């Protein structure tokens, strides 16, 4: 059954070799005059990427200000720092040079500058809705989060350990310059974590209980098979440009809502479960997703067996078993084998964690609170369910 939907994806994609040097042209196209360039590590400075972006910007007469030091699971403190720079310098545009953490930071700064008299963290706490956001764009260096064309951002309050998301079309980037060459030097673990995150963004939309469209399913399954194949390829051949191009494009398509059109609403329980791991233990997001998903899948699969059977056969390529339950288990086990084949964990211990029972309860309690008491579409999860999944994942 197809559900009503609205598909809104206004981000202009500029894709291919060398496109980062065109950022200045697109900034001017979208009305930028004073730009805050946000980035993460000094890698983009040392390898010359930042200069290849800044020099054309300066030649075009754009005022450029810098904010570096964004970390994975990006911190609220860095957002506040960017807001202060923006107020002082009259910033009217944000350009993120990096991956999801950098783009999410830029989005949060954009919200903060649009309403400078309010605390931006209130958005992530769910206390209010944004009234505006300064325009944001990106030069993508990591294929993973899909933040370059999505409405979402995730920020960690480093003082409280809370990792929270906020979704709003106001923050959809104006453009994204996507050069797969910029991902060639990434460590394997980061590349594989990114592939895991990309797949999960579509899987969260795929495993629903309120109906799906055949065409959307076909798009989702093709994307998942492609990323799975290319992840295996990049694990042993990291210099394969074409494989990186496929993965980078999949990252945007997986999280701009295309693979959820007409379904009954995304699940995203695995994501919120992982957010607590990220907040408490600062784990790599994609790896945390891989560590939680098999336990989530076994916990909810009986609620939507047809979806899991279809996934097992159409995505994982398993031969159907004598019963649906057997096919489902074969599909989940095949997913675990895939994760291990690319160096991803399938449980918390493989992730390097051994949380206490008190910590499991604390994460479940925080997760339920952040979700307003419950989360999920495949199966609605409450605090006790969240605890049970964490416990299974040990």
N, C-alpha and C positions, 0 to 999 in steps of 0.2 A: 504494500500500500504506500503510495506516494503522499507525503505530507506537504502542506504549504511551506514555502521558503522564500527568503530574500537573499539574493547573492550580491554582495557589494565588495568589489575588489579594485579600488581606484589607483593602486600603485603602478606607476610606469616602470617597467622592467627594462633595463639596458644590460644586455647579456653578451659576454664573450671576452676575448683577449683584449687587454689594454683599456677596457671601458672606464676604469677608475680615473683616467686622465680627462674624461669628459664631465666629471662631476661639476666643475665650475660652470659649464654651459647650462646644465640642468638646474643648478642653484639659481642662476640668473633667470631662467625660464619661469621658475616658481616664485620669483620676487624676493629672493634673499638679498640682504645688504650687509648685515652683521651676523656672522656665523660662529657658533660655538662648535668646534670640532672635538668630539668625544672619542677617546680610544682607550685601549687596555694597556698591555705591556709595552715596553720600549722596543719590542721586536719590530713594530711598524715604523719606528724611527730609524733603527739600525739598518733595516733592509731597504730603506729609501722610499717605501710606499707612501709615507706621510708627505714627504717633499713632492712626490709625483702628483699629489692631490692639491697640496697647498700652493705650489708655485703657479699653476694656472688660475687658481682662485685669486691670488694676489694680483696677477697680471690683468685679471678681469675687473679689478677694482673692488673686490670683496674684502671687507674687514674680517680678519680671522683671529679667533681666540681659542686657546687649547685647554682641554681638561683630560689628562691622562690618569692611568692608575686604576681603571675599572677592573674588578676581579670577577672570576666566576661566582655564581650566586651573588649578583651585584648588591652592594651595600647602600642602604638608605643615606648614610653619611656622605657618600660621594654624590648622591642626588642633591642633597642640601648644598654641597659645595658648588655644584653646577648652577643651582638656582641663584646663589649669591653672585657668581660671576655674571650670570645673565642679567640680573638687576643692575649691577654696577656698569656693565658695558653696553646696555641697551640691545642685547641679542634679539634677533627676530627670526632665527632659523637654527635648527640643530642638524649637524651632520655626524652620524656615527660611523666610525671606521673600525670595523671588527665584526664580532658575531652577536649572538642573541643577548648576552649580558650587556654589551656596549649599547646596542639598539634599545634595549629595555630601559637602561639608564637615561638615554636621551629622551625617550618617551616620557619618563617620569619627570625629568627636568622640564620638558615642554608643558606638562600639566601644571607644574609648580609656577612657572613663569606666566602662564595664562591667568592664574588666580593667586597672585603673590601675597595676598593677605590671608591665605588659608594654608594649613599644613597638608602637604601632598600625601602624607602617609594615611590620612583619613580615607582617601580613595581605596587604598589597599586593605584597610580595615573594614571596608564596606559601610562606612558611616555616611557617605554622601556620594553624589554622582558629579563627574567633571562637567564644567560649563564651557571649557575651551582647552585647547592645546596648541602650542606653537608648532609650526610645520617641522616635520622630522623627515630625514632621508638617510640613506646609508650607502657605504661602500662595504660590501660583504666580504669577510675573510674566512668565515667558518660556515659550512653548510650543516645546519642542525635545527635551530629553534624556529625558523620560519618567520621570525619577528620582522624581517624586512618587508613583509607584505601583509602581516596579520594585524588584528586589533588588540592584541594582548601584550602585556608586559608583566614581569615577575621581579619583585624586589625583596631583598632580605633586610630586616631590621636587625643589624648586628648586635644591638644592645639587648634585645629580647629573644633573639634566636628565631623569630617568626619569619617565614618565607611565604609571601602572599602575592596573589595575582590580581590584576585589574584589566578588564576588557572594555574597550570603547572605540568606536569607529573614528572618534576625533583624532586618535593617534595613528591611524593608518598612514604609513609613510607616503610621501609624494612621489619619490622615485627610489629605485634600488639599482646601484651599479654592481653587477655580478660577474666577476671574472674568475672562472674556476682555477686559473693559474695561481691565484693568491692562496689557495688551499694546499698546494703541492708540498709545502714544507711542514705541514702540521704533523705532530706526533701521531702514531697509529692509534693510540688509545683515544685521543681526541676525535680523530676521524670516525672511529667505530662508535664512540658515544654519540656523535652527531647522527650517524646512520640510524642508530637505535631510536633517538628522539624523533627523527623524521618519520620512521615507520609508526611510532606510537601515536603521533598526531593523527594519522589516518586510522589506526586501530581504535582509538578512542571514539571516533565517529562511526566506525564500522560495527562495533559490538553494542547494538542498541535493541530495545525491545518494542519500539512503537512504530515499526514499519521502515522500509527502505526502498529506494528506486533501483531498478535493475541497471540502468546506465551508470548511476553513481557507484554502485557496487563494482561494476566492471572497471571503472576508472580507478577506484581504490585498490582493487586486487592487482591491476597492472602496475600501479605505483609501488605497491608492497613487493611484488615479485622483482621489479627492476632494482629497487634499493637493496633488497636481499642479495641479489646476484652481484651488484656492483660493490657492495660492502665486502663480500668474499674476494672479489678481484682486487680491491684496493688494499686489503689486508696483506697480500703478497706482492702486489705491483702498485705501490703508492704513487708512482709517477705517471699513471695512466690518465691523461687529460680528459679523454672522452668519458671515462667512468666518473671522474670528478664532476664533469659537466652534467651528467645525468643525475647525480646525487644532489648537486646544488639546485637544479631546477625542481627536482622532486621536493626539496625542503620548502620552497615557496608554495608549491601546489598542495602540499600536505597540510598547511596551516592557514591558507587564505579562505578556507571553508568550502572549496570546490568538492572535496571528497566527503562532504557531509550534506550536500544539497538533497532535500527531500526525505531525509531520515527523521527519526523521532526525537532528535536531540542527542548530542554527544554524551558519552559516559563520563570521561575524565576523572574517574576515581583513582586510577593508577597515578595520574599526575599529582593529585592532591596528597596521596599517600607518600609519594616521593618528595613533595615539598617539605614535609616534616623531617624526612631524612636529611635533606639539604640544609634545613634550618638548624637541626641539632648537631649534625656531623660534618657539614660542608662537603658532601660527596659530589662527584661529577654527575650532573643531571641525567644524562643518558644512561650511565652505568647504574644509577639508582633506579631508573625505570625498569631496566632489564632484571634487576634483583627482585623487584616486587611483582612484576607481571605474571610469572608462572603461578604464584600463590593466589593472586587475584583471579586468574583464569579458572583455576580448579575450584575456587570458592563460589564463583557465579555461573559457571558453564551450564549447570542443570536448569537455570532459569531461561536460557535462550539456546537450547541445544542445536537448533537448525543453523544458527549463525556460526557456531563453533565447528560444526561439521563442514559447512561451506568453506570456512577459512582453512581447515585442515586439508581439504582436497584441492581447492583452487589456488591457495597461496603456498602452503607448505608441500603440496604435491604428494600427500600420503595416499596409500591405497585404502579405501574404506574397509573398516573392520566388520565383524559379524553384527555388531550393534552400534548405535550412535555413540554410546558411552565409550566404546573401544576406539572408534574413529576420533573422537574428541581428545582422548588421552594421547593417542598417537600424534595428533596435531600439536598439542602442548609440548610433548616430549621432543618433537622435531624442532619446535621453536627454541627449546632449551639447547638442543644440539647446535643450532645455528648460532645462538649467542656465544656458546663456548668456542665455536670455530673461529670467531672473530675477536676473542679475548674479552668478552663481556661476561659478567656474573649472572647467575640464575637464582641466587639467594643472598641473604645478608652476610653470611659468613664468607662466601666467595667475594663479596664486595669489601671484605676486610673489617666487618663490624660484628660485634657480639654484644648487643644492647641488653641491659638488664630488664627484668620484667617491669620494673617501675618506669624505665624509659619507654618501653613499648606502650604502657598505659598512658604515659604523658603525651606521646606522639598521637595516639588515637584520640585522646581527649582534645588536644589542640586541633587536630584535623577536623573532627566533628564540629568544633566551635567555629572554625574558619569557614566551614561550609553551611553554617546555619543549622546544624544538627544532622544533616544527611547529604549523601552524594551518590550519584550513579544512575544509569539508565538500564544497563544489562540486569542489574539488581540494585535496588536502593540500599546503600550501606549506612549503618548507624555506628555509633562509637564502639559498641561491642564487636560488630563485624570488622571494623577497621583494626581493632586489637587482634582479632582472630587471624586476619591476613598477615599482619606483622609477625605474629607468633609462628604461623605456617612458613614464613619466609626465612626463619632462622636456619 
